[in-house]
Amino acid sequence: MSTSATGPRIIAVSNNKGGVAKTTSTVNLGACFAEMGMRTLIIDLDPQGNASSSLGIDTRDLENTIYDVLIQEVPLEDAVEPTAVKNLFIVPSNINLAGAEIELVSAFGREGRLRNAIAPVADQWDYILIDCPPSVGLLTVNALTAATEIITPVQTEYIPLEGIEILLKNLHLIRKNLNPNLPDPTFLCVMYMRNNLADQVVEELRNKFGERVYKTVIPRNVRLSEAPSFGQPITTFDTSSSGAKAYRAAAKEIVNGA
């Protein structure tokens, strides 16, 4: 295992807009890191549980999920489930998490619950990826409080800067009050189709954020859309597809940019 002395990279995959391939990016980047030999944990922090089902986890009868970790303070290691991909593990979610936002309101240390849960087992992992819900509630606050970095997937089918400004405003508050070392996000362009609008979105992002926008662009790819229904990441579902190649390239960029 190649965990550095400073601990794992804890990456919150976050965008307050839904339908922008957050879960797709979390699952497939995680699978790519695992394929590269990195011991990788995905934390499914979305009540929809799509990251869990995308990796073949049946969430209905699990003894422990991320809900139990956050609300009942069950040790994180007791909720870790293996996946069919070597080196890739997940802390799953299910519909129980939908009530966690309300339950956390009155909980002691509510914003730091996830960070505190990760701390005792952090040295077991090279990468921890947190799939955030499409909101700025307490679950996302927990993710950003625990994270050492943020990746924001950006759909290249509309001008996305308004939503990004909301994210940056929230980050300012997180830094000020909860996680002063949290850096600005990096941006991964996703759902790309070769047309003028998509090129305009990518160009506008690069002009505004420069090197914080990854060079790799993830194409809109039918096989990427099909893989979750088979409970597999794209790296095993269709290993030679354009989507698999793109996520591998993005993962290398992320690793090399450490």
C-alpha positions in Angstrom: 0.0 0.0 0.0 1.3 3.4 -0.9 -0.5 5.7 1.6 1.7 8.8 2.2 2.8 9.8 5.7 0.3 12.7 5.5 -2.7 10.3 5.1 -5.1 9.6 2.2 -6.4 12.0 -0.3 -10.0 12.6 0.8 -11.9 13.9 -2.3 -15.4 15.2 -2.1 -17.1 14.9 -5.5 -19.5 17.8 -5.2 -21.8 20.0 -7.3 -25.0 21.3 -5.9 -26.7 20.7 -9.3 -28.1 17.2 -9.9 -27.6 15.1 -13.1 -24.0 16.2 -13.7 -22.3 12.8 -13.4 -21.2 13.1 -9.8 -21.9 9.5 -9.0 -20.6 8.3 -12.4 -17.4 10.2 -11.8 -17.0 9.0 -8.2 -17.5 5.3 -9.1 -15.3 5.3 -12.2 -12.5 7.4 -10.7 -12.5 5.1 -7.7 -12.4 2.0 -10.0 -9.5 3.6 -11.9 -7.5 4.4 -8.7 -8.1 0.8 -7.6 -6.9 -0.5 -11.0 -3.7 1.5 -10.5 -3.1 -0.4 -7.3 -4.4 2.3 -4.9 -6.5 1.0 -1.9 -9.7 3.1 -2.5 -12.8 3.7 -0.4 -16.0 5.3 -1.8 -18.3 6.8 0.8 -21.9 7.0 -0.6 -23.3 10.1 1.0 -26.3 10.4 -1.3 -29.6 9.0 0.1 -30.4 7.7 -3.4 -27.6 5.2 -3.0 -26.7 5.2 -6.6 -22.9 4.8 -6.0 -23.7 1.7 -4.0 -26.0 0.1 -6.6 -23.6 1.1 -9.4 -21.0 -1.2 -7.7 -23.5 -4.1 -7.3 -24.3 -3.6 -3.6 -27.8 -4.6 -2.6 -28.5 -1.9 0.1 -31.8 -3.3 1.4 -30.5 -5.7 4.0 -27.1 -4.3 5.1 -26.3 -4.3 8.8 -24.6 -0.9 8.7 -24.6 2.0 6.2 -23.2 5.5 6.3 -26.5 6.4 8.1 -25.4 4.3 11.1 -22.0 5.8 11.0 -23.2 9.4 11.1 -26.3 9.0 13.4 -25.5 6.0 15.6 -21.7 6.6 15.6 -21.0 3.0 14.4 -17.3 2.7 13.5 -16.7 3.4 9.8 -14.9 0.1 9.4 -18.0 -1.8 10.4 -19.9 -0.3 7.4 -17.2 -1.0 4.7 -18.3 -3.4 2.0 -16.0 -5.0 -0.6 -16.8 -4.7 -4.3 -16.1 -7.0 -7.2 -13.2 -4.7 -8.1 -9.8 -5.5 -6.4 -8.7 -2.7 -4.1 -12.1 -0.9 -4.2 -14.4 -0.8 -1.2 -17.6 1.2 -0.4 -19.5 2.5 2.6 -23.0 2.2 1.2 -26.0 4.3 1.6 -29.8 3.6 1.4 -33.0 5.5 1.9 -32.5 5.7 5.7 -30.0 8.5 5.0 -32.8 10.7 3.8 -33.7 11.5 7.4 -30.1 12.1 8.5 -30.3 15.8 7.5 -33.0 16.3 10.1 -31.5 14.1 12.7 -28.1 15.8 12.4 -29.6 19.2 13.2 -29.7 18.5 16.9 -26.6 16.2 17.0 -23.5 17.2 18.9 -20.6 18.0 16.6 -22.9 17.6 13.6 -20.7 19.1 10.9 -17.7 17.0 11.8 -19.3 13.5 12.2 -17.8 12.2 9.0 -14.4 13.6 9.6 -14.3 12.0 13.0 -15.5 8.7 11.6 -12.7 8.7 9.0 -9.9 9.6 11.3 -9.3 6.3 13.1 -9.1 4.3 9.8 -7.6 6.9 7.5 -4.2 5.2 7.3 -5.8 2.1 5.7 -6.6 4.0 2.5 -4.8 5.7 -0.3 -7.9 7.4 -1.7 -11.3 8.2 -0.1 -13.9 9.5 -2.5 -17.1 11.0 -1.1 -20.2 11.0 -3.4 -22.1 14.1 -2.3 -25.8 14.7 -2.6 -26.9 17.5 -5.0 -27.6 20.0 -2.2 -25.8 22.1 0.3 -27.3 20.6 3.4 -25.6 18.9 6.4 -24.5 15.8 4.5 -22.5 17.9 2.0 -21.2 20.1 4.8 -19.9 16.9 6.5 -18.2 15.8 3.2 -16.5 19.2 2.8 -15.4 19.3 6.4 -13.8 15.9 6.0 -12.3 16.5 2.6 -8.7 17.4 1.7 -9.8 18.4 -1.8 -12.9 18.8 -4.0 -13.6 17.7 -7.6 -16.6 19.3 -9.2 -17.9 17.6 -12.4 -19.3 20.1 -14.8 -21.8 19.2 -17.5 -20.7 20.7 -20.8 -24.2 21.2 -22.1 -25.1 24.5 -20.5 -23.2 27.5 -19.1 -22.5 26.3 -15.5 -20.8 29.2 -13.8 -23.8 30.3 -11.8 -23.9 27.0 -9.9 -20.1 27.1 -9.4 -20.3 30.5 -7.8 -22.8 29.1 -5.3 -20.3 26.3 -4.5 -17.4 28.7 -4.1 -19.5 30.9 -1.7 -20.3 27.8 0.4 -16.6 26.8 0.4 -15.7 30.2 1.8 -18.0 29.5 4.8 -16.7 26.0 5.3 -13.1 27.3 5.3 -14.0 30.1 7.7 -15.7 27.9 10.2 -14.9 24.2 9.8 -12.0 23.3 7.4 -9.5 26.1 6.9 -7.2 24.0 4.8 -9.8 23.1 2.1 -8.5 24.2 -1.3 -10.4 25.6 -4.2 -12.1 22.8 -6.3 -10.8 21.3 -9.5 -13.2 20.8 -12.3 -13.8 17.8 -14.5 -15.7 18.4 -17.7 -18.2 15.6 -18.3 -21.0 14.6 -20.7 -19.0 16.2 -23.6 -20.4 16.1 -27.1 -18.4 17.8 -29.9 -20.4 20.9 -30.6 -20.2 24.6 -30.3 -22.0 24.9 -26.9 -19.8 22.2 -25.3 -16.6 23.8 -26.6 -17.9 27.2 -25.3 -18.5 25.8 -21.8 -15.0 24.2 -21.7 -13.3 27.3 -23.0 -15.2 29.5 -20.5 -14.2 27.2 -17.6 -10.5 27.2 -18.7 -10.5 31.0 -19.1 -11.9 31.4 -15.6 -10.2 28.6 -13.6 -7.1 27.9 -15.7 -5.1 24.8 -14.6 -7.8 23.9 -12.1 -9.8 22.4 -15.0 -8.5 19.0 -15.9 -7.2 18.5 -19.5 -9.1 15.3 -19.8 -12.7 15.7 -20.9 -15.2 12.9 -20.3 -17.4 12.2 -23.4 -21.1 11.4 -23.3 -20.9 7.7 -23.9 -23.8 5.1 -24.0 -21.6 2.5 -22.2 -21.1 4.8 -19.3 -24.9 5.2 -19.0 -25.4 1.4 -19.2 -22.7 0.3 -16.7 -24.6 1.2 -13.4 -27.6 -1.0 -14.2 -25.1 -3.9 -14.4 -23.5 -3.0 -11.0 -20.1 -2.4 -12.6 -17.8 0.5 -13.2 -17.0 1.2 -16.8 -13.5 -0.2 -16.3 -14.9 -3.7 -16.1 -18.2 -3.3 -17.9 -16.5 -2.1 -21.1 -12.8 -1.7 -20.5 -11.9 -0.4 -24.0 -14.8 2.1 -24.3 -14.1 5.8 -24.8 -15.6 6.4 -21.3 -13.2 3.9 -19.7 -10.2 5.5 -21.5 -11.3 9.0 -20.5 -11.8 8.1 -16.8 -8.4 6.4 -16.7 -6.8 9.5 -18.2 -8.5 11.7 -15.7 -7.4 9.5 -12.8 -3.8 9.7 -13.9 -4.1 13.5 -14.0 -5.5 13.5 -10.5 -2.8 11.2 -9.2 0.0 13.1 -10.9 -1.4 16.4 -9.8 -1.0 15.5 -6.1 
